[in-house]
Amino acid sequence: MKRRNSVRKLLWLIIPSAFLILLDQFTKVEAAARLAGREPFVIIPGALEFYYIENTGAAWGMMAGARTFFIILTLIVMAAVVYIVMRIPDITRYKMLMTSAVFLIAGAAGNLIDRVLLHYVRDFIYVSLINFPVFNVADMCVTACVIALIIGICFIYRDDDLAFLKPRRSGEPDKGGEEA
């Protein structure tokens, strides 16, 4: 039973993440083909435009050129998310947490693919109204994850709801992943 729950959790993580990763990569390919070397495509004048850049850093180009650092950090974060997902109790109360994990894995993987294959991340959505950093679908996935986690931690989950994240002492039963 526990093995079947683990497989189900991994599939629940992988399938929607794969869809979001494909969406991210598709939009980046289209943005590069249609926007690179061209003037920005204005969607809402003074507010929103498509503007292609190749970013070797994080938001606003911070830590430009730190490709290896970002690759290692992303792999560590993704491994931690999979570990946490495997410990999440298999009950409805934790669906928001599982969904957050999907968005984080998708966002991390989408930009990781760019960093590994291209040595930069393709960004193309620019909110000029507030001079926000140019971003992409993967970045939107990570942002959705963070917003969901903030809402969950502030308004839904109590400390004891997240007890499954605490390390187990030797001999303690695994309380994560079981039907409740």
Helices and strands as residue ranges (DSSP letters): H 2-35, E 41-44, E 48-55, G 59-61, H 67-87, G 92-94, H 95-118, E 121-127, H 137-151, I 152-156, G 159-165
